[in-house]
């Protein structure tokens, strides 16, 4: 068994000084009159965010808070894999793997983790406790080093299975995730079902390039939602999935550019009503961005998009998710495929929960509601 090494985040002072210099020297683009967010990240908002980042934001405060979580690194599959490992507080905590996506990070799980590990502290039942393992995806944040191997969804799922079983000694475990984490969790339930007790996701894989002829109101709604997504919201995925290296030069060199690329997604994909700070404070937005900036990981983080377009996709009706599956449907999630069109890929879909509020970043937007749904689903597997 490989023994993980304790890990603490510490960004060198020189990296922070370089960041400040770059923020001070930001060269701003123009914007169309009264453009707002219509054409991308709003210029006025970005100027205010960068000013806050430069003059007020204190990375060391957030670094210290993140370091209150138990963190480790372990050599697996040719990389140093970083992960949080928080023991549950209860009679028999269930091991649960949390997987984030893009443009997120472990920052998404800060509020969710204690709700899962210590439900009794928040008025819940200690019998619902989980021992949480939350890795940085390979190629993301502290699971990144320049020039390291790249990983697709199937390869990430394989590495995470090795982490949960061979490294941490769990015979079986649960998996939860959204965005890429939702597809990684699904792949765990497809290719590693003998190890996975159940899968809980907030994003389902549904038909995209070609859909069946819609018959029901739900199917018609999904087709309309999908067409808008493909025509108005997929440009980022096209460039990240075809020429990621070209994009990476600008985002690795300009912190303002990196922030603009990421913040626009937090606004567009969340249940914020057009006001991003209704859901995420500047400090939360910037701490997530900092994990991309200080590690220089943005290019490697694009890789799942390239792999999605150029390598076989692992989830289909021929390789279905055999593990018991739950889906929490948040109203402002990017896509809502109808149940009738996903059951061939998710044939063991046992729970489908319409959520009253929240969007793509459910762990940050609605952590209490998400935690409650996760607890409810996994009770039968304890």
N, C-alpha and C positions, 0 to 999 in steps of 0.2 A: 504493500500500500504506500502510495506517495504521500508524504507529509506536507501539508500547506505551510507556508511561512506567514507570520503576522505582517500586516501591511498598514502603514499610515501615510496619508496624503501629505506631502510637503512640497510645495512649488517654490523653487529657488527665487530669492529676491531679484536676481537679474532678469528672470522671466517676467516678473511683475513690473519691473522698471521699463523693460522693452515694450510691454503692453501699454503702459501709460504714455510712452513717447509716441507710439503709433496712434493712440487715441487723440493725442494733442495735434497730430499732423494729418488728421482725417481730411481727405479731399472729397467734398460732397458733390454728388451729381445734381443736375437741375431736375425739375418735375413739371408736368403739365399744370396749367392753372386749375386750381380746385380739383386736383387729381385724387387727393386723399389716399385711400388704400386700393383704389380701383385697379391700379396698374402694378401693384406690388406694395412693399413696405412704405408707409407714409413718411415723407421726408421730415416733416415737423416732429413726428413721434420719434423717428430715429435720432434726430439731433438731441432731443431731450433725453433719450435713453443713453446715448453715448456720453453726454454731459454728466449724467448721474454715474455712469460707470467710471468715468475719469475722476470725478471730484468727490463722490460720496460713497460708492460701493466699497466695502471692505472685505476682500477675499479671505483674509485670515480669520475673520469671524465665522464665515461659512465653512472654511476648511476645518476649523476646530469642531464645528458642529457635526460635519460629516465623519470626523474621526471618532466621534462617540459611538459609531456603529462598528461592530467587530468585522474587520476586513482582513483578507488574506490574498496571497497569490500562490499559484501552483503551476509547475510546468506540465502542460498537456498539449499534445498534437503540434509540437514545435513552437508554441508561444507560452508566455507567462499569462495565465488566466487570472484575472482579478475578480473577487467575489465578496459579498457581504454574507456573513453567517451568524444569524441572530437566533439563539435558542428560545424555544417556546416556554411559557410559564403556565403549566397545567399538568394534569395527571398523566397524559400520554400524547404529547405534541406530535402532530403529523408533519412529516417533512414536505415542504412546499417550495418548488422552484419558481421564482418570479423572473420573467424575461421582458425587458423593455424593447423599444424599437427606435426608429429614427423620426424626428431629430431629438429624441429623448436620451435618458441616461438613468443611472441609479438615483439621481435627484428626484425622479418621479415617485420613488417609493418611500421617501422619508416619512410621510404622514401615514402611509398604509402599513408599513412594517409593524409598528407597535400595536396597531389595532388587531393584527393577525397573531402576533407572538404573545400578547398579554391581554386577551379580551376581558378578563376579570377587572383589570384596571380601569376599563371604560364602561363598566356596568354589564358586561357580557358574561358568558359561561366559560370558566377556565377549561372545561372539557373541549371547547372549540379551538384551543391553542394550536398554532403551527410553529414548527422550527423553520424559519425562512432562510432560503439561500437565494441571493440576488446577484448574479454575475453582471459585470460589464460585458456586453457581447464581444466576441473576438473582433478586433479591429476598432473597438470603441474605447475611448478614455484610457483607463489604466490596464486594459487588455490589449494595448497597442504598443508596438515598437517599430520604427521605420524599417521597411523592407521585409516585414514578416509575411508568412503565408496568409492568403485571403480565404474566407470561408463563406459557403453558401448556406441556405437554411438547413439542408439535410446534414451538412458537416457540423454546423453549430449544434444541432440536436444531438448528434453523436458525441460531441465533446461534453455537452451538458449531462448526458447520461453517464459518461465516464466519471465526471465530477461527482454526481449524486451517489453513484454506486461504488466505484472502485476507490475514490478518494475519501468520501464522507461516510461510506459504509451503510448506506440505506439499501435495503432489499427492494423496496418499492417506494414511490413518492408521487405527489401531486404536481401538476404544472399549471401555471396561470400566466397570461400575457395579453398584450394588445399590440397593434401594429405588427412589425416583424415578430415580436414576442408572441403574438397570437398564432402566427404561422409556425413558429418554432415549437410552440406547445402542441399544436395540431400534429406536426411531424413526429413529435415524441409519442403521441397517442397512436400514430400510424405505424412507424417503424420500430418503436420500442414499447409496444403495448404491454408486453410481459413485465415491464418495469414500472409502468405508469398506472396509478390507481384511478386517476381521472384527470380531465383537462377542462379548465375554465378559461374562456376567451371573451374578449370584448370586440373582436373583429373576425368575421368569418370569411373564408375564401369562397367567393361566388364567381359565376361566369362573367367574363369581361369582354374579350375580343369578339365572342359570338354568344348570343343568348337564345334560349328557346323563344318561341312566339308567346308573348305574354297573354294570359287568359284572365287572371284575377286582378283586383285592384292593387294588391301588394306587388304583383309581378310588373304591372304597368308603372307603378311608382318607382320600382327599382330601375327599370329601363330608363326612365326620365332622369333619375338621380345619376345613373351611370353615364349617360350621354353628357350631362353637365360636367361630371368629373373628368371624363376623357377629353372634352373640348376646351374646358376652362381651367382645370386644376392639375393637369398631368404634366405640364412642361418640366417641372422639377424632376419628375421621375424619368422622363425621356433623356434629359441631359445626364443625370446621375447614372442612368442605365446604358448610355451609349458612349459618352465622352467624359467620364468622371475626372480623368487626369487634367483635362483642360480647365474645368471649373475649379479644381482644387488649388491651382496657382493663386487665384484671386482670394479665395476664402482662407487659405493658409497664411497669406501675407497681410490681409486687411481685417482687423477685428470688427470694424464697422460693417464690412461686407458680410462677414460670417454671421454677425448678429442679425442683419437684415434678412439673410437667407433663412434663418431659423425662426425668428420672431413672427414672420408673416404666417408660418404654418401654425404656430400656437394661437394666433388670432383666427385664422380661417377655419381651423379644424376643431375649435372649442365652442362650448356653449357660453360665449361671452357677449353675445348681442352686438358685436362690432367693437366693443371696448375691451381690449386684451387684458387690461389690469383689473377688470371685474373678476377675473379668474386667477390671474397670476401676477404677483407683485414684481416690480423691477428686480428685486433681489433674487426671486426664484428664477425668473427668465435668465438673468445674468449668470447665476451659479451653474445652471445647465449649460449655457454657452461656454462658460469657463472650462468645463470638462473637455470640450472639443478644442478650445484654444490652447490651453497650457500643455496638452498632450500632442497637439498637431495631428489629431487622428481623423480629421474630416474626410480625407480622401479614402482611407481604408473603410470608414463607415459607410461610404457609398456602395461598397462591393456587393451587398445583397441585391441591389437594383441591377447591377451589371449581370450578375448571375441569373437573375430572374428572366432576363431577355435573351441570354446566350447559352444557358445550360438547361437541362431537363427540369421541369417543375415537379416536385415530389408528390404533391397532393392531387389526387384524382379519384374517380370512382373505381379505378383499378388498384389503387393503393390508399384505401380509405382510412379514416381515423377510427380505429376499432375500440379505443378506450372510451369509457363513459365520458360524455361531453356536456358542458353547460355553456350557454351563451347569455351574456348580459348585454342587452341592446340599448345603448345610450342614444338619445334622440339626435344629438348633433355629431354622431360618428360620421365618418366620411362616406361610407356605403352601408346599405342595409339589405343584403340579398334576402329574398323570401325563403322561407323554410322549404317550400316545395322544390327549390332549385339547389339546395345545399345538402339535402338528406342523403344523396348518393355518395357524397364525400364524407359526410358526418352521419353514418348510419346508426350510431349509438347516442344520438342527441336526446338527452334525458331532461334537460331543463332549458327553458327559453324565457328570459325575464325582461319585459319592457321596463326600462328605468325612467323615472320621471324627469330627470335633468342630467346634464353632463354631455361631454363629447369625447373626442379621440383620446384625450389625456385623462382618462377616468380616475386613475390613481391620484392625480393631483387635483382634479376638479371635484370629485365626489368620493373621497376615500372611505367615508363611513358607509355609504350605500354599497360601494364595491366590496368592502370587507364583509358586510352582512350577507351579500349574495354568495361570496366565496365560502363563508362558513356554512351556510345553509346547504350548499351543494355537496360539500365534502363530509357532512355528518354521517352519511350512510356508509362511508368507506373507513371509518375508524374502528 
